[in-house]
Amino acid sequence: MRTMITGLLLAGLAVALATPSDAARRRHGTYYYSGGYSHSSASARKQQNAWAYNHPGHYYEADSNAFPVGSAGWWEMKRLEGSGGRVR
């Protein structure tokens, strides 16, 4: 009886080690990175401006109203316009 149980356990272990696990297949799947925060409530114009600001060589409007509020480009334009909210 003990030999039979040991044999079944060894056979089950061999089958488990021979088949690939689901985690290994998922780990090497395609991963998409958006490159930053999503401004889903922003208009298409503002989203395009935010994208172009972060990719050198692409055109973007130099106006804080053309960027999603709180984005890196928005803060930079506010700084350049002199209306960053700080008293100087």
C-alpha positions in Angstrom: 0.0 0.0 0.0 2.8 2.4 0.9 4.6 1.6 -2.4 1.4 2.4 -4.3 0.9 5.8 -2.7 4.6 6.7 -3.1 4.4 5.7 -6.8 1.3 7.8 -7.4 2.8 10.8 -5.6 6.0 10.5 -7.7 3.9 10.2 -10.9 1.9 13.3 -10.0 5.0 15.2 -9.2 6.6 14.3 -12.5 3.5 15.4 -14.4 3.3 18.7 -12.4 7.0 19.5 -13.2 6.7 18.5 -16.9 3.8 20.9 -17.7 4.3 24.7 -17.9 2.5 26.7 -15.4 0.1 29.5 -16.3 2.1 32.1 -14.3 5.2 31.5 -16.5 3.2 32.1 -19.7 1.5 35.3 -18.3 4.8 36.7 -17.1 6.2 37.0 -20.6 3.1 38.5 -22.1 2.9 41.9 -23.7 3.0 44.7 -21.3 1.8 48.2 -22.3 3.0 51.2 -20.5 1.2 54.4 -21.0 4.2 56.6 -20.1 2.5 58.5 -17.3 -0.7 59.6 -15.8 -3.8 59.5 -18.0 -5.7 62.7 -18.3 -9.0 61.1 -19.3 -11.1 64.2 -18.6 -8.9 66.4 -20.8 -9.9 67.2 -24.4 -8.1 65.6 -27.3 -6.2 68.9 -27.9 -4.9 68.9 -24.3 -3.9 65.3 -24.3 -2.0 65.8 -27.6 -0.3 68.8 -26.1 0.7 66.9 -23.0 2.1 64.0 -25.1 4.0 66.4 -27.4 5.5 68.2 -24.4 7.1 65.0 -23.1 8.5 64.0 -26.6 11.2 66.4 -27.8 10.9 67.6 -31.4 7.1 67.5 -31.5 5.0 70.7 -31.7 3.0 71.8 -28.6 1.2 75.1 -27.9 3.0 77.3 -25.4 -0.2 78.2 -23.5 -1.2 76.8 -20.1 -4.8 76.6 -21.2 -3.8 74.0 -23.8 -2.5 71.5 -21.2 -4.4 69.3 -18.8 -4.4 71.0 -15.4 -1.6 69.6 -13.2 0.5 68.0 -16.0 4.2 68.8 -16.2 3.6 71.0 -19.3 0.9 72.9 -17.5 3.2 73.7 -14.5 6.0 74.8 -16.8 3.7 77.1 -18.8 2.4 78.6 -15.5 5.9 79.2 -14.4 6.8 80.9 -17.7 3.6 83.0 -17.7 4.5 84.1 -14.1 1.2 82.9 -12.7 2.3 79.9 -10.7 0.4 81.0 -7.7 3.5 82.0 -5.6 4.2 85.5 -4.3 7.6 86.6 -5.5 
